[in-house]
Amino acid sequence: MGGLAQRTRQAARKVGWYVSTLMGDNHYRRYVEHRARTHPGEPVLSERDYWKMRHSSADANPGARCC
């Protein structure tokens, strides 16, 4: 029975990761990690400014999206 519970927890974690990635919950964290790796010592946008930039960029270049 322990194996089933462990597999269920693993599946729930994977689904949670997928949903949070799909919804963009980790985008800012990935941006900060990228900046630290590729541009160490340079300033990083605040989370608020990051999302402003991201949304204004999406509005300026809509591409293929549903709305």
Jmol script that loads the backbone (N, CA, C; Angstrom):
load data "model"
ATOM      1  N   MET A   1       0.826  -1.199   0.000  1.00  0.00           N
ATOM      2  CA  MET A   1       0.000   0.000   0.000  1.00  0.00           C
ATOM      3  C   MET A   1       0.864   1.254   0.000  1.00  0.00           C
ATOM      4  N   GLY A   2       2.057   1.220   0.588  1.00  0.00           N
ATOM      5  CA  GLY A   2       2.931   2.380   0.623  1.00  0.00           C
ATOM      6  C   GLY A   2       3.377   2.818  -0.758  1.00  0.00           C
ATOM      7  N   GLY A   3       3.554   1.853  -1.659  1.00  0.00           N
ATOM      8  CA  GLY A   3       3.965   2.183  -3.022  1.00  0.00           C
ATOM      9  C   GLY A   3       2.909   2.984  -3.745  1.00  0.00           C
ATOM     10  N   LEU A   4       1.650   2.647  -3.519  1.00  0.00           N
ATOM     11  CA  LEU A   4       0.557   3.381  -4.155  1.00  0.00           C
ATOM     12  C   LEU A   4       0.500   4.818  -3.649  1.00  0.00           C
ATOM     13  N   ALA A   5       0.654   4.990  -2.349  1.00  0.00           N
ATOM     14  CA  ALA A   5       0.632   6.342  -1.772  1.00  0.00           C
ATOM     15  C   ALA A   5       1.791   7.173  -2.305  1.00  0.00           C
ATOM     16  N   GLN A   6       2.961   6.555  -2.426  1.00  0.00           N
ATOM     17  CA  GLN A   6       4.131   7.280  -2.936  1.00  0.00           C
ATOM     18  C   GLN A   6       3.919   7.679  -4.394  1.00  0.00           C
ATOM     19  N   ARG A   7       3.406   6.775  -5.199  1.00  0.00           N
ATOM     20  CA  ARG A   7       3.153   7.094  -6.609  1.00  0.00           C
ATOM     21  C   ARG A   7       2.091   8.177  -6.744  1.00  0.00           C
ATOM     22  N   THR A   8       1.093   8.155  -5.865  1.00  0.00           N
ATOM     23  CA  THR A   8       0.050   9.175  -5.893  1.00  0.00           C
ATOM     24  C   THR A   8       0.637  10.536  -5.563  1.00  0.00           C
ATOM     25  N   ARG A   9       1.498  10.617  -4.547  1.00  0.00           N
ATOM     26  CA  ARG A   9       2.147  11.874  -4.192  1.00  0.00           C
ATOM     27  C   ARG A   9       3.028  12.380  -5.331  1.00  0.00           C
ATOM     28  N   GLN A  10       3.778  11.470  -5.958  1.00  0.00           N
ATOM     29  CA  GLN A  10       4.630  11.866  -7.077  1.00  0.00           C
ATOM     30  C   GLN A  10       3.785  12.405  -8.230  1.00  0.00           C
ATOM     31  N   ALA A  11       2.696  11.736  -8.526  1.00  0.00           N
ATOM     32  CA  ALA A  11       1.817  12.194  -9.608  1.00  0.00           C
ATOM     33  C   ALA A  11       1.220  13.558  -9.271  1.00  0.00           C
ATOM     34  N   ALA A  12       0.813  13.758  -8.023  1.00  0.00           N
ATOM     35  CA  ALA A  12       0.240  15.046  -7.606  1.00  0.00           C
ATOM     36  C   ALA A  12       1.278  16.158  -7.739  1.00  0.00           C
ATOM     37  N   ARG A  13       2.533  15.885  -7.367  1.00  0.00           N
ATOM     38  CA  ARG A  13       3.601  16.882  -7.515  1.00  0.00           C
ATOM     39  C   ARG A  13       3.824  17.228  -8.980  1.00  0.00           C
ATOM     40  N   LYS A  14       3.818  16.229  -9.836  1.00  0.00           N
ATOM     41  CA  LYS A  14       4.029  16.469 -11.266  1.00  0.00           C
ATOM     42  C   LYS A  14       2.886  17.283 -11.859  1.00  0.00           C
ATOM     43  N   VAL A  15       1.665  16.964 -11.462  1.00  0.00           N
ATOM     44  CA  VAL A  15       0.512  17.731 -11.947  1.00  0.00           C
ATOM     45  C   VAL A  15       0.602  19.167 -11.427  1.00  0.00           C
ATOM     46  N   GLY A  16       0.966  19.340 -10.176  1.00  0.00           N
ATOM     47  CA  GLY A  16       1.122  20.678  -9.599  1.00  0.00           C
ATOM     48  C   GLY A  16       2.188  21.477 -10.321  1.00  0.00           C
ATOM     49  N   TRP A  17       3.322  20.835 -10.633  1.00  0.00           N
ATOM     50  CA  TRP A  17       4.389  21.507 -11.384  1.00  0.00           C
ATOM     51  C   TRP A  17       3.882  21.927 -12.749  1.00  0.00           C
ATOM     52  N   TYR A  18       3.171  21.036 -13.436  1.00  0.00           N
ATOM     53  CA  TYR A  18       2.665  21.330 -14.771  1.00  0.00           C
ATOM     54  C   TYR A  18       1.708  22.516 -14.751  1.00  0.00           C
ATOM     55  N   VAL A  19       0.777  22.500 -13.810  1.00  0.00           N
ATOM     56  CA  VAL A  19      -0.221  23.577 -13.727  1.00  0.00           C
ATOM     57  C   VAL A  19       0.459  24.901 -13.399  1.00  0.00           C
ATOM     58  N   SER A  20       1.392  24.904 -12.451  1.00  0.00           N
ATOM     59  CA  SER A  20       2.052  26.163 -12.095  1.00  0.00           C
ATOM     60  C   SER A  20       2.908  26.675 -13.248  1.00  0.00           C
ATOM     61  N   THR A  21       3.521  25.782 -14.010  1.00  0.00           N
ATOM     62  CA  THR A  21       4.287  26.197 -15.178  1.00  0.00           C
ATOM     63  C   THR A  21       3.361  26.753 -16.249  1.00  0.00           C
ATOM     64  N   LEU A  22       2.262  26.085 -16.466  1.00  0.00           N
ATOM     65  CA  LEU A  22       1.291  26.529 -17.460  1.00  0.00           C
ATOM     66  C   LEU A  22       0.727  27.900 -17.113  1.00  0.00           C
ATOM     67  N   MET A  23       0.494  28.144 -15.840  1.00  0.00           N
ATOM     68  CA  MET A  23      -0.075  29.414 -15.400  1.00  0.00           C
ATOM     69  C   MET A  23       0.973  30.518 -15.252  1.00  0.00           C
ATOM     70  N   GLY A  24       2.246  30.175 -15.345  1.00  0.00           N
ATOM     71  CA  GLY A  24       3.307  31.185 -15.285  1.00  0.00           C
ATOM     72  C   GLY A  24       3.803  31.477 -13.885  1.00  0.00           C
ATOM     73  N   ASP A  25       3.479  30.628 -12.933  1.00  0.00           N
ATOM     74  CA  ASP A  25       3.879  30.879 -11.550  1.00  0.00           C
ATOM     75  C   ASP A  25       5.387  30.912 -11.356  1.00  0.00           C
ATOM     76  N   ASN A  26       6.137  30.220 -12.195  1.00  0.00           N
ATOM     77  CA  ASN A  26       7.588  30.174 -12.006  1.00  0.00           C
ATOM     78  C   ASN A  26       8.353  31.032 -13.010  1.00  0.00           C
ATOM     79  N   HIS A  27       7.683  31.822 -13.826  1.00  0.00           N
ATOM     80  CA  HIS A  27       8.366  32.624 -14.838  1.00  0.00           C
ATOM     81  C   HIS A  27       9.326  33.632 -14.222  1.00  0.00           C
ATOM     82  N   TYR A  28       8.894  34.335 -13.195  1.00  0.00           N
ATOM     83  CA  TYR A  28       9.774  35.340 -12.595  1.00  0.00           C
ATOM     84  C   TYR A  28      11.000  34.670 -11.962  1.00  0.00           C
ATOM     85  N   ARG A  29      10.796  33.570 -11.269  1.00  0.00           N
ATOM     86  CA  ARG A  29      11.916  32.850 -10.662  1.00  0.00           C
ATOM     87  C   ARG A  29      12.908  32.418 -11.733  1.00  0.00           C
ATOM     88  N   ARG A  30      12.427  31.926 -12.865  1.00  0.00           N
ATOM     89  CA  ARG A  30      13.301  31.517 -13.962  1.00  0.00           C
ATOM     90  C   ARG A  30      14.029  32.716 -14.557  1.00  0.00           C
ATOM     91  N   TYR A  31      13.342  33.857 -14.643  1.00  0.00           N
ATOM     92  CA  TYR A  31      13.980  35.090 -15.132  1.00  0.00           C
ATOM     93  C   TYR A  31      15.132  35.487 -14.210  1.00  0.00           C
ATOM     94  N   VAL A  32      14.905  35.480 -12.908  1.00  0.00           N
ATOM     95  CA  VAL A  32      15.949  35.856 -11.935  1.00  0.00           C
ATOM     96  C   VAL A  32      17.134  34.893 -12.049  1.00  0.00           C
ATOM     97  N   GLU A  33      16.866  33.594 -12.154  1.00  0.00           N
ATOM     98  CA  GLU A  33      17.942  32.611 -12.291  1.00  0.00           C
ATOM     99  C   GLU A  33      18.729  32.841 -13.579  1.00  0.00           C
ATOM    100  N   HIS A  34      18.026  33.136 -14.664  1.00  0.00           N
ATOM    101  CA  HIS A  34      18.687  33.405 -15.942  1.00  0.00           C
ATOM    102  C   HIS A  34      19.579  34.637 -15.847  1.00  0.00           C
ATOM    103  N   ARG A  35      19.056  35.710 -15.259  1.00  0.00           N
ATOM    104  CA  ARG A  35      19.850  36.944 -15.128  1.00  0.00           C
ATOM    105  C   ARG A  35      21.094  36.701 -14.282  1.00  0.00           C
ATOM    106  N   ALA A  36      20.950  35.963 -13.194  1.00  0.00           N
ATOM    107  CA  ALA A  36      22.100  35.690 -12.328  1.00  0.00           C
ATOM    108  C   ALA A  36      23.150  34.856 -13.060  1.00  0.00           C
ATOM    109  N   ARG A  37      22.701  33.937 -13.901  1.00  0.00           N
ATOM    110  CA  ARG A  37      23.610  33.062 -14.626  1.00  0.00           C
ATOM    111  C   ARG A  37      24.285  33.777 -15.801  1.00  0.00           C
ATOM    112  N   THR A  38      23.536  34.573 -16.541  1.00  0.00           N
ATOM    113  CA  THR A  38      24.075  35.160 -17.768  1.00  0.00           C
ATOM    114  C   THR A  38      24.565  36.593 -17.602  1.00  0.00           C
ATOM    115  N   HIS A  39      24.077  37.297 -16.594  1.00  0.00           N
ATOM    116  CA  HIS A  39      24.460  38.693 -16.361  1.00  0.00           C
ATOM    117  C   HIS A  39      24.726  38.935 -14.874  1.00  0.00           C
ATOM    118  N   PRO A  40      25.685  38.224 -14.290  1.00  0.00           N
ATOM    119  CA  PRO A  40      25.924  38.372 -12.853  1.00  0.00           C
ATOM    120  C   PRO A  40      26.316  39.801 -12.487  1.00  0.00           C
ATOM    121  N   GLY A  41      25.786  40.261 -11.384  1.00  0.00           N
ATOM    122  CA  GLY A  41      26.117  41.590 -10.898  1.00  0.00           C
ATOM    123  C   GLY A  41      25.285  42.710 -11.493  1.00  0.00           C
ATOM    124  N   GLU A  42      24.521  42.428 -12.539  1.00  0.00           N
ATOM    125  CA  GLU A  42      23.674  43.460 -13.136  1.00  0.00           C
ATOM    126  C   GLU A  42      22.327  43.495 -12.414  1.00  0.00           C
ATOM    127  N   PRO A  43      21.655  44.643 -12.452  1.00  0.00           N
ATOM    128  CA  PRO A  43      20.371  44.743 -11.759  1.00  0.00           C
ATOM    129  C   PRO A  43      19.305  43.820 -12.365  1.00  0.00           C
ATOM    130  N   VAL A  44      18.394  43.407 -11.522  1.00  0.00           N
ATOM    131  CA  VAL A  44      17.289  42.528 -11.916  1.00  0.00           C
ATOM    132  C   VAL A  44      15.993  43.297 -11.693  1.00  0.00           C
ATOM    133  N   LEU A  45      15.063  43.193 -12.631  1.00  0.00           N
ATOM    134  CA  LEU A  45      13.769  43.849 -12.463  1.00  0.00           C
ATOM    135  C   LEU A  45      13.053  43.315 -11.229  1.00  0.00           C
ATOM    136  N   SER A  46      12.288  44.177 -10.593  1.00  0.00           N
ATOM    137  CA  SER A  46      11.424  43.694  -9.516  1.00  0.00           C
ATOM    138  C   SER A  46      10.362  42.802 -10.149  1.00  0.00           C
ATOM    139  N   GLU A  47       9.706  42.004  -9.346  1.00  0.00           N
ATOM    140  CA  GLU A  47       8.680  41.120  -9.900  1.00  0.00           C
ATOM    141  C   GLU A  47       7.564  41.926 -10.560  1.00  0.00           C
ATOM    142  N   ARG A  48       7.201  43.033  -9.939  1.00  0.00           N
ATOM    143  CA  ARG A  48       6.155  43.886 -10.501  1.00  0.00           C
ATOM    144  C   ARG A  48       6.571  44.437 -11.874  1.00  0.00           C
ATOM    145  N   ASP A  49       7.804  44.946 -11.967  1.00  0.00           N
ATOM    146  CA  ASP A  49       8.290  45.483 -13.231  1.00  0.00           C
ATOM    147  C   ASP A  49       8.451  44.393 -14.287  1.00  0.00           C
ATOM    148  N   TYR A  50       8.856  43.202 -13.851  1.00  0.00           N
ATOM    149  CA  TYR A  50       8.973  42.076 -14.784  1.00  0.00           C
ATOM    150  C   TYR A  50       7.625  41.782 -15.440  1.00  0.00           C
ATOM    151  N   TRP A  51       6.576  41.696 -14.632  1.00  0.00           N
ATOM    152  CA  TRP A  51       5.256  41.374 -15.194  1.00  0.00           C
ATOM    153  C   TRP A  51       4.732  42.519 -16.058  1.00  0.00           C
ATOM    154  N   LYS A  52       5.030  43.766 -15.692  1.00  0.00           N
ATOM    155  CA  LYS A  52       4.646  44.896 -16.552  1.00  0.00           C
ATOM    156  C   LYS A  52       5.308  44.767 -17.913  1.00  0.00           C
ATOM    157  N   MET A  53       6.619  44.504 -17.914  1.00  0.00           N
ATOM    158  CA  MET A  53       7.351  44.351 -19.155  1.00  0.00           C
ATOM    159  C   MET A  53       6.792  43.198 -19.973  1.00  0.00           C
ATOM    160  N   ARG A  54       6.528  42.101 -19.317  1.00  0.00           N
ATOM    161  CA  ARG A  54       6.041  40.913 -20.016  1.00  0.00           C
ATOM    162  C   ARG A  54       4.670  41.150 -20.645  1.00  0.00           C
ATOM    163  N   HIS A  55       3.779  41.791 -19.906  1.00  0.00           N
ATOM    164  CA  HIS A  55       2.437  42.050 -20.439  1.00  0.00           C
ATOM    165  C   HIS A  55       2.468  43.097 -21.539  1.00  0.00           C
ATOM    166  N   SER A  56       3.280  44.134 -21.393  1.00  0.00           N
ATOM    167  CA  SER A  56       3.343  45.146 -22.447  1.00  0.00           C
ATOM    168  C   SER A  56       3.957  44.555 -23.708  1.00  0.00           C
ATOM    169  N   SER A  57       4.914  43.651 -23.554  1.00  0.00           N
ATOM    170  CA  SER A  57       5.510  42.982 -24.710  1.00  0.00           C
ATOM    171  C   SER A  57       4.478  42.096 -25.406  1.00  0.00           C
ATOM    172  N   ALA A  58       3.680  41.389 -24.630  1.00  0.00           N
ATOM    173  CA  ALA A  58       2.644  40.530 -25.208  1.00  0.00           C
ATOM    174  C   ALA A  58       1.579  41.357 -25.915  1.00  0.00           C
ATOM    175  N   ASP A  59       1.261  42.521 -25.363  1.00  0.00           N
ATOM    176  CA  ASP A  59       0.273  43.389 -26.008  1.00  0.00           C
ATOM    177  C   ASP A  59       0.818  43.982 -27.317  1.00  0.00           C
ATOM    178  N   ALA A  60       2.099  44.324 -27.322  1.00  0.00           N
ATOM    179  CA  ALA A  60       2.716  44.911 -28.516  1.00  0.00           C
ATOM    180  C   ALA A  60       2.922  43.890 -29.617  1.00  0.00           C
ATOM    181  N   ASN A  61       3.147  42.631 -29.246  1.00  0.00           N
ATOM    182  CA  ASN A  61       3.391  41.549 -30.205  1.00  0.00           C
ATOM    183  C   ASN A  61       2.460  40.381 -29.903  1.00  0.00           C
ATOM    184  N   PRO A  62       1.188  40.482 -30.268  1.00  0.00           N
ATOM    185  CA  PRO A  62       0.204  39.481 -29.838  1.00  0.00           C
ATOM    186  C   PRO A  62       0.478  38.066 -30.352  1.00  0.00           C
ATOM    187  N   GLY A  63       0.983  37.887 -31.548  1.00  0.00           N
ATOM    188  CA  GLY A  63       1.249  36.543 -32.053  1.00  0.00           C
ATOM    189  C   GLY A  63      -0.009  35.700 -32.033  1.00  0.00           C
ATOM    190  N   ALA A  64       0.171  34.438 -31.793  1.00  0.00           N
ATOM    191  CA  ALA A  64      -0.962  33.505 -31.773  1.00  0.00           C
ATOM    192  C   ALA A  64      -1.397  33.281 -30.329  1.00  0.00           C
ATOM    193  N   ARG A  65      -2.550  33.796 -29.980  1.00  0.00           N
ATOM    194  CA  ARG A  65      -3.119  33.542 -28.670  1.00  0.00           C
ATOM    195  C   ARG A  65      -4.625  33.584 -28.771  1.00  0.00           C
ATOM    196  N   CYS A  66      -5.288  33.106 -27.785  1.00  0.00           N
ATOM    197  CA  CYS A  66      -6.736  32.924 -27.892  1.00  0.00           C
ATOM    198  C   CYS A  66      -7.525  34.216 -27.766  1.00  0.00           C
ATOM    199  N   CYS A  67      -7.014  35.208 -27.040  1.00  0.00           N
ATOM    200  CA  CYS A  67      -7.837  36.389 -26.762  1.00  0.00           C
ATOM    201  C   CYS A  67      -7.204  37.671 -27.269  1.00  0.00           C
TER     202      CYS A  67
END
end "model"
wireframe off; spacefill off
backbone 0.3
color backbone group
